[in-house]
């Protein structure tokens, strides 16, 4: 069942964990979440909502100004298609630093193994997290090389089939890609 609106949730002021809005084909706005205390949000996942274009509600904007946990905003309609787009809509300054170049995962979808590759122009402390759809870390990889072109063969045989997030973190930024285990 797809939600068409979050109207009626204006009275909710605390989450206590995370906001996870995924695979909703009818929702166009997060306006019902306007009164949530951003300090109660630990995880923010807004993913694969093809009509969702209005994400710049006050609670989300406040959280994005200083997030304390995972933020994944991707594969939504324009205006809500990335963390950068939502920050811009919120009027937050957006750093143009791109600390991770050429971040790819191939093949994707994959059966057992896939190649995670990226290029770091400077030496940076790096970790890779594989997260489930709830933003929970199911595996952490600490690459040996933190500079230049890095390619890692990831063995996902321990994952159940499904959609996951591959989150590449450095001390200057975070980038995320969806991965699908067949």
Backbone as a printed PyTorch tensor [residue, N CA C, xyz], in Angstrom:
tensor([[[  0.8410,  -1.1710,   0.0000],
         [  0.0000,   0.0000,   0.0000],
         [  0.8890,   1.2390,   0.0000]],

        [[  0.5780,   2.1940,  -0.8380],
         [  1.3360,   3.4330,  -0.9250],
         [  0.5950,   4.5700,  -0.2460]],

        [[  1.3160,   5.3690,   0.5080],
         [  0.7470,   6.5690,   1.1150],
         [  0.6630,   7.6570,   0.0550]],

        [[ -0.4260,   8.3970,   0.0560],
         [ -0.5520,   9.5290,  -0.8620],
         [ -0.2230,  10.8380,  -0.1500]],

        [[ -0.2420,  10.8190,   1.1810],
         [ -0.0010,  12.0370,   1.9480],
         [  0.4310,  11.6790,   3.3630]],

        [[  1.2010,  12.5690,   3.9700],
         [  1.5730,  12.4180,   5.3780],
         [  0.7690,  13.3720,   6.2500]],

        [[ -0.2580,  13.9750,   5.6470],
         [ -1.1580,  14.8510,   6.3880],
         [ -1.7540,  14.0610,   7.5430]],

        [[ -1.8450,  14.6880,   8.6750],
         [ -2.3420,  14.0280,   9.8690],
         [ -1.2220,  13.6990,  10.8380]],

        [[  0.0240,  13.7770,  10.3560],
         [  1.1660,  13.5190,  11.2270],
         [  1.7390,  14.7970,  11.8210]],

        [[  1.0780,  15.9380,  11.5770],
         [  1.5810,  17.2170,  12.0810],
         [  1.7100,  17.2370,  13.5920]],

        [[  0.9480,  16.4050,  14.2950],
         [  1.0090,  16.3440,  15.7490],
         [  2.1690,  15.5300,  16.2750]],

        [[  2.8480,  14.7940,  15.4170],
         [  4.0050,  13.9990,  15.8410],
         [  5.1920,  14.9380,  15.9770]],

        [[  5.8390,  14.9120,  17.1590],
         [  6.9670,  15.8070,  17.3580],
         [  8.2600,  15.0820,  17.7010]],

        [[  8.2180,  13.7550,  17.7930],
         [  9.4230,  13.0010,  18.1060],
         [  9.3720,  11.6520,  17.4100]],

        [[ 10.5000,  11.2380,  16.8540],
         [ 10.5880,   9.9560,  16.1570],
         [ 11.2390,   8.9130,  17.0470]],

        [[ 12.3850,   9.2520,  17.6490],
         [ 13.0770,   8.3210,  18.5190],
         [ 13.9890,   7.3560,  17.7880]],

        [[ 14.0050,   7.3780,  16.4840],
         [ 14.9160,   6.5270,  15.7280],
         [ 15.1550,   7.1240,  14.3600]],

        [[ 14.4520,   6.6440,  13.3580],
         [ 14.7440,   7.1210,  12.0140],
         [ 13.5060,   7.3390,  11.1770]],

        [[ 13.6990,   8.0990,  10.1240],
         [ 12.6630,   8.2860,   9.1120],
         [ 13.0990,   7.4690,   7.9170]],

        [[ 12.2590,   6.5410,   7.5030],
         [ 12.5700,   5.6240,   6.4160],
         [ 11.3860,   5.6220,   5.4520]],

        [[ 11.4970,   6.4000,   4.3820],
         [ 10.4360,   6.4880,   3.3840],
         [ 10.9980,   5.9030,   2.0890]],

        [[ 10.5770,   4.6820,   1.7630],
         [ 11.1820,   3.9170,   0.6770],
         [ 10.1010,   3.2890,  -0.1980]],

        [[ 10.3250,   3.3230,  -1.5170],
         [  9.4870,   2.6220,  -2.4920],
         [  8.0270,   3.0350,  -2.4360]],

        [[  7.7600,   4.3290,  -2.3120],
         [  6.3820,   4.8110,  -2.2930],
         [  6.1180,   5.5210,  -3.6210]],

        [[  5.2160,   4.9950,  -4.4090],
         [  4.9600,   5.5130,  -5.7470],
         [  3.9020,   6.6040,  -5.8140]],

        [[  3.3390,   7.0180,  -4.6820],
         [  2.2620,   8.0110,  -4.6880],
         [  2.5670,   9.2770,  -3.9020]],

        [[  3.4620,   9.2190,  -2.9670],
         [  3.7510,  10.3450,  -2.0840],
         [  4.4730,  11.4600,  -2.8460]],

        [[  4.0000,  12.7070,  -2.6800],
         [  4.6310,  13.8490,  -3.3670],
         [  5.2920,  14.8320,  -2.4010]],

        [[  4.9430,  14.7790,  -1.1070],
         [  5.4360,  15.7710,  -0.1620],
         [  5.6310,  15.1650,   1.2290]],

        [[  6.6040,  15.7040,   1.9620],
         [  6.8310,  15.3050,   3.3550],
         [  6.2250,  16.3060,   4.3290]],

        [[  5.2930,  17.1240,   3.8550],
         [  4.7750,  18.2390,   4.6490],
         [  4.1990,  17.8210,   6.0060]],

        [[  3.7130,  16.6260,   6.1630],
         [  3.1690,  16.1910,   7.4430],
         [  4.2070,  16.0020,   8.5290]],

        [[  5.4850,  15.9960,   8.1500],
         [  6.5630,  15.7730,   9.1200],
         [  7.1390,  17.0730,   9.6680]],

        [[  6.4590,  18.1740,   9.4250],
         [  6.9750,  19.5090,   9.7080],
         [  7.3270,  19.7470,  11.1830]],

        [[  6.6410,  19.1260,  12.1250],
         [  6.8370,  19.4350,  13.5450],
         [  7.7300,  18.4560,  14.2980]],

        [[  8.3620,  17.5330,  13.5990],
         [  9.2330,  16.5690,  14.2740],
         [ 10.5010,  17.2810,  14.7480]],

        [[ 10.8690,  17.0390,  15.9910],
         [ 12.1060,  17.5770,  16.5430],
         [ 13.2690,  16.8980,  15.8430]],

        [[ 14.0960,  17.6830,  15.1560],
         [ 15.2030,  17.1050,  14.3850],
         [ 16.1870,  16.3430,  15.2710]],

        [[ 16.2420,  16.6690,  16.5520],
         [ 17.1240,  15.9620,  17.4690],
         [ 16.6800,  14.5420,  17.7560]],

        [[ 15.4390,  14.2120,  17.4150],
         [ 14.9520,  12.8530,  17.6420],
         [ 15.2030,  11.9460,  16.4340]],

        [[ 15.7330,  12.5020,  15.3570],
         [ 15.9970,  11.7250,  14.1450],
         [ 17.4350,  11.2020,  14.2060]],

        [[ 17.6010,   9.8920,  14.0630],
         [ 18.9280,   9.2900,  14.0590],
         [ 19.3400,   8.8550,  12.6520]],

        [[ 18.3790,   8.4810,  11.8360],
         [ 18.6280,   7.9970,  10.4770],
         [ 17.5970,   8.6390,   9.5660]],

        [[ 18.0300,   9.0770,   8.3790],
         [ 17.1100,   9.6550,   7.4060],
         [ 17.3210,   8.9730,   6.0660]],

        [[ 16.3490,   8.1620,   5.6730],
         [ 16.4130,   7.4680,   4.3880],
         [ 15.1630,   7.8230,   3.6010]],

        [[ 15.3670,   8.4830,   2.4720],
         [ 14.2780,   8.8420,   1.5610],
         [ 14.7250,   8.3300,   0.1980]],

        [[ 14.1770,   7.1980,  -0.2280],
         [ 14.7250,   6.4760,  -1.3690],
         [ 13.6290,   5.8680,  -2.2370]],

        [[ 13.7760,   6.0530,  -3.5430],
         [ 12.9400,   5.4040,  -4.5520],
         [ 11.4550,   5.7290,  -4.4030]],

        [[ 11.1660,   7.0240,  -4.2800],
         [  9.7900,   7.5260,  -4.2360],
         [  9.6220,   8.3960,  -5.4840]],

        [[  9.1020,   7.8190,  -6.5520],
         [  9.2060,   8.4290,  -7.8810],
         [  8.4830,   9.7620,  -8.0370]],

        [[  7.5000,  10.0590,  -7.1950],
         [  6.7750,  11.3330,  -7.2920],
         [  7.1660,  12.3300,  -6.1990]],

        [[  7.9950,  11.9350,  -5.2720],
         [  8.3360,  12.7780,  -4.1210],
         [  9.2920,  13.8950,  -4.5390]],

        [[  8.7900,  15.1320,  -4.5360],
         [  9.6080,  16.2770,  -4.9480],
         [  9.6880,  17.3620,  -3.8800]],

        [[  8.8700,  17.2810,  -2.8300],
         [  8.8320,  18.2980,  -1.7870],
         [  9.3560,  17.7050,  -0.4770]],

        [[ 10.6530,  17.8910,  -0.2340],
         [ 11.2820,  17.3390,   0.9730],
         [ 11.8130,  18.4140,   1.9030]],

        [[ 11.6650,  19.6780,   1.5300],
         [ 12.2670,  20.7560,   2.3150],
         [ 11.3320,  21.2530,   3.4200]],

        [[ 10.8780,  20.3130,   4.2550],
         [ 10.0720,  20.6850,   5.4210],
         [ 11.0290,  21.0120,   6.5660]],

        [[ 10.5900,  21.7950,   7.5160],
         [ 11.4670,  22.3330,   8.5600],
         [ 12.2350,  21.2620,   9.3190]],

        [[ 11.5820,  20.1720,   9.6990],
         [ 12.2710,  19.1410,  10.4810],
         [ 13.4080,  18.5040,   9.6780]],

        [[ 13.1750,  18.2480,   8.4060],
         [ 14.2040,  17.6490,   7.5520],
         [ 15.3380,  18.6580,   7.3350]],

        [[ 14.9890,  19.9060,   7.0740],
         [ 16.0080,  20.9530,   6.8900],
         [ 16.8730,  21.1030,   8.1400]],

        [[ 16.2350,  21.1220,   9.3040],
         [ 16.9850,  21.2560,  10.5520],
         [ 17.9370,  20.0710,  10.7480]],

        [[ 17.4550,  18.8610,  10.4480],
         [ 18.3070,  17.6760,  10.5900],
         [ 19.4900,  17.7340,   9.6230]],

        [[ 19.2330,  18.1240,   8.3730],
         [ 20.2970,  18.1620,   7.3770],
         [ 21.3350,  19.2480,   7.6620]],

        [[ 20.9880,  20.2340,   8.4830],
         [ 21.9690,  21.2650,   8.8170],
         [ 23.0770,  20.7020,   9.7020]],

        [[ 22.8040,  19.6320,  10.4490],
         [ 23.8170,  18.9900,  11.2930],
         [ 23.3930,  17.5490,  11.5780]],

        [[ 23.4520,  16.6790,  10.5640],
         [ 22.9970,  15.3000,  10.7710],
         [ 23.8780,  14.5440,  11.7540]],

        [[ 23.2590,  13.6760,  12.5400],
         [ 24.0060,  12.8900,  13.5200],
         [ 24.1140,  11.4290,  13.1100]],

        [[ 23.4590,  11.0540,  12.0360],
         [ 23.4870,   9.6620,  11.5890],
         [ 23.4780,   9.5800,  10.0720]],

        [[ 23.1030,   8.4410,   9.5990],
         [ 23.0740,   8.1600,   8.1700],
         [ 22.0400,   9.0150,   7.4600]],

        [[ 22.4260,   9.5600,   6.3090],
         [ 21.5000,  10.2860,   5.4410],
         [ 21.6110,   9.6790,   4.0510]],

        [[ 20.5100,   9.1480,   3.5550],
         [ 20.4650,   8.6300,   2.1910],
         [ 19.2200,   9.1960,   1.5340]],

        [[ 19.4260,  10.0500,   0.5510],
         [ 18.3310,  10.6400,  -0.2250],
         [ 18.6850,  10.4170,  -1.6800]],

        [[ 17.9020,   9.5670,  -2.3640],
         [ 18.2690,   9.1860,  -3.7230],
         [ 17.0640,   8.5730,  -4.4360]],

        [[ 17.0740,   8.6700,  -5.7520],
         [ 16.0650,   8.0470,  -6.6220],
         [ 14.6440,   8.5130,  -6.3240]],

        [[ 14.4940,   9.8060,  -6.0500],
         [ 13.1790,  10.4270,  -5.8940],
         [ 12.9920,  11.3910,  -7.0580]],

        [[ 11.9160,  12.1450,  -7.0600],
         [ 11.6730,  13.1330,  -8.1150],
         [ 12.6190,  14.3220,  -7.9480]],

        [[ 12.8330,  15.0980,  -9.0280],
         [ 13.6750,  16.2990,  -8.9090],
         [ 13.1770,  17.2110,  -7.7850]],

        [[ 14.1210,  17.7600,  -7.0420],
         [ 13.8140,  18.5720,  -5.8740],
         [ 14.0420,  17.7970,  -4.5910]],

        [[ 14.0100,  16.4710,  -4.7110],
         [ 14.2180,  15.5940,  -3.5570],
         [ 15.0470,  14.3800,  -3.9720]],

        [[ 15.8780,  14.5690,  -4.9820],
         [ 16.5950,  13.4360,  -5.5630],
         [ 17.9750,  13.2130,  -4.9640]],

        [[ 18.4240,  14.1130,  -4.1020],
         [ 19.7180,  13.9270,  -3.4450],
         [ 19.7560,  14.8000,  -2.1890]],

        [[ 20.6960,  14.5090,  -1.3310],
         [ 20.8780,  15.3330,  -0.1360],
         [ 21.1970,  16.7660,  -0.5390]],

        [[ 22.0150,  16.9240,  -1.5930],
         [ 22.3760,  18.2500,  -2.0730],
         [ 21.1400,  19.0380,  -2.5150]],

        [[ 20.2410,  18.3940,  -3.2700],
         [ 19.0250,  19.0780,  -3.7370],
         [ 18.1600,  19.5390,  -2.5730]],

        [[ 18.0060,  18.6880,  -1.5740],
         [ 17.1630,  19.0530,  -0.4270],
         [ 17.8210,  20.1710,   0.3650]],

        [[ 19.1360,  20.1110,   0.5520],
         [ 19.8360,  21.1860,   1.2580],
         [ 19.6610,  22.5110,   0.5180]],

        [[ 19.7790,  22.4830,  -0.7960],
         [ 19.5920,  23.7050,  -1.5820],
         [ 18.1730,  24.2370,  -1.4190]],

        [[ 17.1670,  23.3460,  -1.4700],
         [ 15.7740,  23.7610,  -1.2940],
         [ 15.5400,  24.3260,   0.1020]],

        [[ 16.2900,  23.8310,   1.0810],
         [ 16.1850,  24.3150,   2.4610],
         [ 16.9190,  25.6360,   2.6610]],

        [[ 17.7120,  26.0400,   1.6930],
         [ 18.5000,  27.2600,   1.8330],
         [ 19.7630,  27.0540,   2.6390]],

        [[ 20.1840,  25.8010,   2.7840],
         [ 21.4180,  25.5160,   3.5120],
         [ 22.5920,  25.6470,   2.5520]],

        [[ 23.7100,  26.1250,   3.0470],
         [ 24.8830,  26.2130,   2.1760],
         [ 25.3360,  24.8080,   1.8490]],

        [[ 25.6790,  24.6110,   0.6170],
         [ 26.0850,  23.2930,   0.1460],
         [ 27.5480,  23.3650,  -0.2570]],

        [[ 28.3670,  22.5740,   0.4120],
         [ 29.7810,  22.5200,   0.0510],
         [ 29.9260,  21.8160,  -1.2760]],

        [[ 30.7340,  22.3790,  -2.1380],
         [ 30.9620,  21.7890,  -3.4440],
         [ 32.1540,  20.8400,  -3.4300]],

        [[ 32.6220,  20.4850,  -2.2410],
         [ 33.7430,  19.5560,  -2.1440],
         [ 33.2740,  18.1900,  -2.6070]],

        [[ 33.9970,  17.5900,  -3.5120],
         [ 33.6980,  16.2530,  -3.9620],
         [ 34.8830,  15.3700,  -3.5990]],

        [[ 34.9090,  14.8700,  -2.3630],
         [ 36.0930,  14.1640,  -1.8980],
         [ 36.2690,  12.7810,  -2.5120]],

        [[ 35.2400,  12.2400,  -3.1520],
         [ 35.3040,  10.8920,  -3.6860],
         [ 34.9290,  10.9540,  -5.1590]],

        [[ 35.8310,  10.5510,  -6.0170],
         [ 35.5780,  10.5700,  -7.4520],
         [ 35.4010,   9.1550,  -7.9780]],

        [[ 34.6270,   9.0280,  -9.0400],
         [ 34.4860,   7.7620,  -9.7620],
         [ 34.0620,   6.6080,  -8.8580]],

        [[ 33.1330,   6.8490,  -7.9540],
         [ 32.6500,   5.8210,  -7.0390],
         [ 31.6580,   4.9370,  -7.7990]],

        [[ 32.0530,   3.6960,  -8.0960],
         [ 31.2050,   2.7910,  -8.8650],
         [ 31.1590,   1.4130,  -8.2190]],

        [[ 30.1090,   0.6980,  -8.5610],
         [ 29.9360,  -0.6810,  -8.1210],
         [ 29.5280,  -1.4810,  -9.3530]],

        [[ 30.3160,  -2.5220,  -9.6630],
         [ 30.0420,  -3.2800, -10.8730],
         [ 30.5070,  -4.7210, -10.6970]],

        [[ 29.6980,  -5.6920, -11.0480],
         [ 28.3460,  -5.5430, -11.5690],
         [ 27.3740,  -5.1850, -10.4540]],

        [[ 26.2890,  -4.6230, -10.8470],
         [ 25.2260,  -4.2610,  -9.9160],
         [ 23.9110,  -4.2850, -10.6860]],

        [[ 23.0450,  -5.2170, -10.4100],
         [ 22.9920,  -6.2220,  -9.3490],
         [ 24.1010,  -7.2780,  -9.4880]],

        [[ 24.3620,  -7.9860,  -8.3540],
         [ 25.4060,  -9.0070,  -8.3440],
         [ 24.9000, -10.2590,  -7.6310]],

        [[ 25.5440, -11.4000,  -7.9580],
         [ 25.1910, -12.6660,  -7.3140],
         [ 25.9940, -12.9000,  -6.0410]],

        [[ 27.3050, -12.9790,  -6.1700],
         [ 28.1580, -13.2870,  -5.0210],
         [ 29.1350, -12.1420,  -4.7500]],

        [[ 29.8750, -11.7290,  -5.7910],
         [ 30.8800, -10.6840,  -5.6030],
         [ 30.6360,  -9.5240,  -6.5580]],

        [[ 31.1360,  -8.3620,  -6.1610],
         [ 31.0800,  -7.1710,  -6.9960],
         [ 32.3220,  -6.3340,  -6.7130]],

        [[ 32.6620,  -5.4600,  -7.6330],
         [ 33.8230,  -4.5880,  -7.4810],
         [ 33.3560,  -3.2050,  -7.0180]],

        [[ 33.9060,  -2.7470,  -5.9240],
         [ 33.6750,  -1.3940,  -5.4400],
         [ 34.9330,  -0.6080,  -5.7710]],

        [[ 34.7780,   0.4690,  -6.5510],
         [ 35.9620,   1.2450,  -6.9110],
         [ 35.6790,   2.7320,  -6.7550]],

        [[ 36.7560,   3.4700,  -6.4620],
         [ 36.6630,   4.9180,  -6.2870],
         [ 38.0630,   5.4960,  -6.3860]],

        [[ 38.1150,   6.8100,  -6.4910],
         [ 39.3890,   7.5020,  -6.6050],
         [ 39.4250,   8.6290,  -5.5830]],

        [[ 40.4130,   8.6050,  -4.7140],
         [ 40.5870,   9.6500,  -3.7090],
         [ 41.7790,  10.5150,  -4.0930]],

        [[ 41.5410,  11.8100,  -4.3490],
         [ 42.6420,  12.6790,  -4.7700],
         [ 43.6540,  12.9730,  -3.6580]],

        [[ 43.2610,  12.7520,  -2.4090],
         [ 44.1680,  12.9710,  -1.2840],
         [ 44.0110,  11.8240,  -0.3010]],

        [[ 45.0160,  11.6100,   0.5310],
         [ 44.9660,  10.5640,   1.5410],
         [ 43.8860,  10.9040,   2.5680]],

        [[ 42.9070,  10.0250,   2.7240],
         [ 41.7980,  10.2550,   3.6470],
         [ 41.4920,   8.9660,   4.4030]],

        [[ 41.1470,   9.0970,   5.6630],
         [ 40.6640,   7.9620,   6.4270],
         [ 39.3620,   7.4970,   5.7860]],

        [[ 39.2560,   6.2050,   5.4800],
         [ 38.1310,   5.7070,   4.6940],
         [ 37.5250,   4.4540,   5.3080]],

        [[ 36.1910,   4.3910,   5.3040],
         [ 35.4790,   3.1660,   5.6260],
         [ 34.3470,   2.9920,   4.6290]],

        [[ 33.9520,   1.7520,   4.4220],
         [ 32.8210,   1.4270,   3.5670],
         [ 31.8430,   0.6400,   4.4240]],

        [[ 30.5960,   1.1070,   4.4500],
         [ 29.5620,   0.3900,   5.1900],
         [ 28.5500,  -0.1750,   4.2120]],

        [[ 28.1570,  -1.4040,   4.4490],
         [ 27.0270,  -1.9880,   3.7420],
         [ 25.8640,  -1.9140,   4.7210]],

        [[ 24.8040,  -1.1990,   4.2960],
         [ 23.6600,  -0.9760,   5.1800],
         [ 22.4150,  -1.5850,   4.5640]],

        [[ 21.5310,  -2.0810,   5.4360],
         [ 20.2510,  -2.5780,   4.9380],
         [ 19.3090,  -1.3980,   4.7010]],

        [[ 18.0970,  -1.6720,   4.2750],
         [ 17.1410,  -0.6140,   3.9320],
         [ 16.7160,   0.2210,   5.1450]],

        [[ 16.9950,  -0.2650,   6.3480],
         [ 16.6790,   0.4960,   7.5530],
         [ 17.8660,   1.3390,   8.0140]],

        [[ 18.9500,   1.3310,   7.2350],
         [ 20.1270,   2.0990,   7.6000],
         [ 21.0190,   1.4140,   8.6220]],

        [[ 20.7270,   0.1610,   8.9300],
         [ 21.5540,  -0.5700,   9.8860],
         [ 22.7780,  -1.1290,   9.1740]],

        [[ 23.9370,  -0.9800,   9.7860],
         [ 25.1780,  -1.4660,   9.2060],
         [ 25.2210,  -2.9830,   9.3440]],

        [[ 25.3430,  -3.6790,   8.2100],
         [ 25.4480,  -5.1360,   8.2420],
         [ 26.8820,  -5.5950,   8.0250]],

        [[ 27.7200,  -4.6840,   7.4970],
         [ 29.1320,  -5.0110,   7.3200],
         [ 29.9340,  -3.7190,   7.1680]],

        [[ 31.1250,  -3.7090,   7.7320],
         [ 32.0350,  -2.5700,   7.6000],
         [ 33.3410,  -3.0580,   6.9930]],

        [[ 33.8060,  -2.3060,   6.0030],
         [ 35.0650,  -2.6260,   5.3340],
         [ 36.0090,  -1.4420,   5.5690]],

        [[ 37.2300,  -1.7340,   6.0080],
         [ 38.2420,  -0.6910,   6.1710],
         [ 39.3280,  -0.9610,   5.1260]],

        [[ 39.3110,  -0.1910,   4.0220],
         [ 40.2940,  -0.4260,   2.9610],
         [ 41.7220,  -0.1560,   3.4350]],

        [[ 42.6730,  -0.9250,   2.8930],
         [ 44.0820,  -0.7290,   3.2350],
         [ 44.6210,   0.5320,   2.5850]],

        [[ 44.1570,   0.8240,   1.3700],
         [ 44.6520,   1.9730,   0.6210],
         [ 43.6630,   3.1300,   0.7600]],

        [[ 44.1340,   4.3110,   1.1550],
         [ 43.2730,   5.4770,   1.3390],
         [ 43.6140,   6.6140,   0.3830]],

        [[ 44.2610,   6.2760,  -0.7380],
         [ 44.6920,   7.3240,  -1.6550],
         [ 44.7390,   6.7690,  -3.0760]],

        [[ 44.3340,   7.6040,  -4.0450],
         [ 44.3890,   7.2100,  -5.4430],
         [ 43.2430,   6.3010,  -5.8240]],

        [[ 43.4410,   5.5270,  -6.8890],
         [ 42.3990,   4.6140,  -7.3580],
         [ 42.3880,   3.3780,  -6.4700]],

        [[ 41.2130,   3.0580,  -5.9370],
         [ 41.0500,   1.9150,  -5.0490],
         [ 39.9860,   1.0030,  -5.6410]],

        [[ 40.2810,  -0.2870,  -5.6890],
         [ 39.3110,  -1.2650,  -6.1690],
         [ 39.2720,  -2.4200,  -5.1840]],

        [[ 38.0730,  -2.7210,  -4.7010],
         [ 37.8810,  -3.7560,  -3.6950],
         [ 36.9010,  -4.7820,  -4.2430]],

        [[ 37.2500,  -6.0530,  -4.1360],
         [ 36.3090,  -7.1130,  -4.4850],
         [ 35.5010,  -7.4110,  -3.2300]],

        [[ 34.2090,  -7.1250,  -3.3090],
         [ 33.3340,  -7.3250,  -2.1530],
         [ 32.6090,  -8.6580,  -2.2850]],

        [[ 32.7250,  -9.4940,  -1.2650],
         [ 32.0360, -10.7790,  -1.2180],
         [ 30.7350, -10.5910,  -0.4430]],

        [[ 29.6350, -10.5680,  -1.1670],
         [ 28.3240, -10.3590,  -0.5510],
         [ 27.5580, -11.6450,  -0.3230]],

        [[ 28.2630, -12.7730,  -0.2790],
         [ 27.5750, -14.0590,  -0.1320],
         [ 26.8350, -14.1680,   1.2020]],

        [[ 27.2170, -13.3680,   2.1890],
         [ 26.5350, -13.4020,   3.4860],
         [ 25.2630, -12.5670,   3.5320]],

        [[ 24.9880, -11.8280,   2.4580],
         [ 23.7900, -10.9880,   2.4130],
         [ 22.6090, -11.7660,   1.8610]],

        [[ 21.4450, -11.5060,   2.3940],
         [ 20.2220, -12.0390,   1.8050],
         [ 19.9330, -11.2640,   0.5290]],

        [[ 19.2700, -11.8690,  -0.4410],
         [ 18.9030, -11.0960,  -1.6420],
         [ 18.0860,  -9.8610,  -1.2650]],

        [[ 18.3910,  -8.7370,  -1.9210],
         [ 17.6570,  -7.5050,  -1.6440],
         [ 18.4620,  -6.2760,  -1.9960]],

        [[ 17.9180,  -5.1290,  -1.6250],
         [ 18.5460,  -3.8430,  -1.8910],
         [ 19.2970,  -3.3980,  -0.6390]],

        [[ 20.5260,  -2.9280,  -0.8430],
         [ 21.3620,  -2.4340,   0.2420],
         [ 21.9570,  -1.0940,  -0.1840]],

        [[ 22.5990,  -0.4340,   0.7480],
         [ 23.3280,   0.7920,   0.4710],
         [ 24.8030,   0.5280,   0.7220]],

        [[ 25.6360,   0.9430,  -0.2120],
         [ 27.0760,   0.9110,  -0.0380],
         [ 27.4780,   2.3530,   0.2560]],

        [[ 27.8940,   2.6240,   1.4920],
         [ 28.1790,   3.9860,   1.9400],
         [ 29.6820,   4.1330,   2.1270]],

        [[ 30.2770,   4.9910,   1.3100],
         [ 31.7090,   5.2630,   1.3550],
         [ 31.9130,   6.5330,   2.1620]],

        [[ 32.6540,   6.4140,   3.2760],
         [ 32.8490,   7.5430,   4.1760],
         [ 34.3270,   7.9070,   4.2510]],

        [[ 34.5850,   9.2020,   4.1240],
         [ 35.9240,   9.7270,   4.3950],
         [ 35.7670,  10.8100,   5.4560]],

        [[ 36.8860,  11.3520,   5.9150],
         [ 36.8030,  12.4050,   6.9240],
         [ 36.3070,  13.7240,   6.3300]],

        [[ 36.0810,  13.7820,   5.0090],
         [ 35.5740,  14.9960,   4.3790],
         [ 34.2140,  14.8330,   3.7180]],

        [[ 33.6890,  13.6280,   3.6630],
         [ 32.4030,  13.4710,   3.0100],
         [ 31.9190,  12.0320,   2.9710]],

        [[ 30.6850,  11.9020,   2.5320],
         [ 30.0290,  10.6010,   2.4370],
         [ 29.3710,  10.5240,   1.0740]],

        [[ 29.4870,   9.3580,   0.4360],
         [ 28.7320,   9.1010,  -0.7770],
         [ 28.1200,   7.7190,  -0.6520]],

        [[ 26.9740,   7.5550,  -1.2800],
         [ 26.2290,   6.3170,  -1.1590],
         [ 25.8100,   5.8240,  -2.5320]],

        [[ 25.8000,   4.5290,  -2.7100],
         [ 25.2880,   3.8990,  -3.9300],
         [ 24.3790,   2.7520,  -3.5040]],

        [[ 23.3690,   2.5230,  -4.2840],
         [ 22.5010,   1.3740,  -4.0570],
         [ 23.1830,   0.1330,  -4.6360]],

        [[ 23.0610,  -0.9720,  -3.9270],
         [ 23.5340,  -2.2370,  -4.4780],
         [ 22.4280,  -3.2690,  -4.3110]],

        [[ 22.3710,  -4.1740,  -5.2480],
         [ 21.3150,  -5.1900,  -5.2280],
         [ 21.9670,  -6.5600,  -5.2400]],

        [[ 21.6740,  -7.3460,  -4.2270],
         [ 22.1590,  -8.7310,  -4.1280],
         [ 21.0650,  -9.6210,  -4.6810]],

        [[ 21.3910, -10.3740,  -5.7370],
         [ 20.4200, -11.2950,  -6.3550],
         [ 20.3270, -12.5910,  -5.5910]]])
